[in-house]
Amino acid sequence: MEAEWGEQQTSKADLFRTFAEDLGLDMAAYDEAVADPATLERVQQDMSDGLALGVQGTPTFFLNGEMISPASPDEFRALIDAALEG
């Protein structure tokens, strides 16, 4: 599915609306949220925050305030377990 929208520079609004329909979302509420300037403001703020933290793509994980790059789900679990134990 990411191939349809990942790393794209053009709007994929119609594709995401199709995803929302497929999920059975309330489309009137979806359209209202997408059109709300507060939604764009939130996305822009999240992007700015991520860039300030050094995020270069998704997914990016932080654990106890430190960016981590687990190579596998097992390593991810091990890092979380270690943080919980420490």
Buried (B, 14 or more C-beta within 10 A) or exposed (E): EEEEEEEEEEEEEEEBBEBBEEEEBEEEEBEEEEEEEEEEEEEEEEEEEBEEEEBEEEEEBEEEEEEBEBEEEEEBEEBBEEEEEE
